[in-house]
Amino acid sequence: MNNQRQEERAGLEPNQEQLLAALRAQGIKGRRVLEIGCGTGRLHHRLLDEGAASVVGVEFSAAYLEQAKALARAQGHEDRVTYLEGDFTELAGQIEPADVTILDKVVHCYQEPERLVRQSTAHTRFLYALTFPRDRWWIRLLIRSVATVMRFFPMLWRIRFSRPEAIRAWVREAGFVRLCHDETKMWHTEVYVRRGETGELGRGDGLGSPHEKSNGSAL
Ligand SMILES: C[S@@+](CC[C@H](N)C(=O)[O-])C[C@H]1O[C@@H](n2cnc3c(N)ncnc32)[C@H](O)[C@@H]1O
């Protein structure tokens, strides 16, 4: 089976299912989504299936974006997606602020995680959703080992571990409050809402209460 067929058939990973459930609970219909480090786009194509208005996907890897575009064609989403190849922190000036921003397993894949979080939160009107590695000795060791190996290869991106509390502080300092928290063995899944933002779409369509809980507790 070629890569494309595999992508079309592949389901979401457990942490992506958690993100999807949390976003669904907040109301995804009609939302303009920004996915940074979107990879092959599996997650955002599900959001489009569930009624998101549009997606901007930003990704370093041209190969991933080709697969994301092929999925868009296969699923009839072409007119609702825009893909940009490159570093979000450099492209941010060309991108409209989004209702919902997603960074799924991305913050640890960038050398300046604080800059990435600060710029992406500044681009977010309503919900900020992210997954990032848990603070476990074996996860830190794994990331350190992979980072060492990556140094010997020409890569578009490098990985580094950030403490969950540091990531949470950057998001909170940008004016966000955590709504939901979930986890798998490896990942934290968290969704934040901009403080004081009701998420009004102005058309009354598809908007759930922004303070409903999803899998985890509102915090
Ligand atoms: C571990 S992969 C996750 C891909 C996808 N989100 C998923 O979960 O399948 C991390 C991705 O983030 C991308 N990335 C990291 N920092 C980025 C940045 N500043 N701008 C755009 N893409 C970025 C990398 O190119 C890489 O494909």
The ligand as a Gaussian input file, in Angstrom:
#p B3LYP/6-31G(d) Opt

LIG

0 1
 C        6.211000      15.185000      15.539000
 S        5.663000      15.995000      14.098000
 C        3.890000      16.034000      14.378000
 C        3.125000      16.201000      13.094000
 C        1.598000      16.207000      13.292000
 N        1.163000      17.309000      14.116000
 C        1.145000      14.904000      13.889000
 O        0.848000      14.873000      15.077000
 O        1.106000      13.920000      13.153000
 C        6.135000      17.677000      14.384000
 C        6.005000      18.524000      13.130000
 O        6.087000      19.894000      13.490000
 C        6.679000      20.597000      12.421000
 N        7.157000      21.866000      12.963000
 C        7.888000      22.061000      14.098000
 N        8.085000      23.366000      14.310000
 C        7.475000      24.027000      13.284000
 C        7.359000      25.408000      12.952000
 N        7.916000      26.371000      13.713000
 N        6.685000      25.738000      11.824000
 C        6.126000      24.762000      11.053000
 N        6.205000      23.437000      11.319000
 C        6.870000      23.080000      12.432000
 C        7.766000      19.646000      11.917000
 O        8.083000      19.883000      10.578000
 C        7.106000      18.287000      12.107000
 O        6.515000      17.801000      10.924000

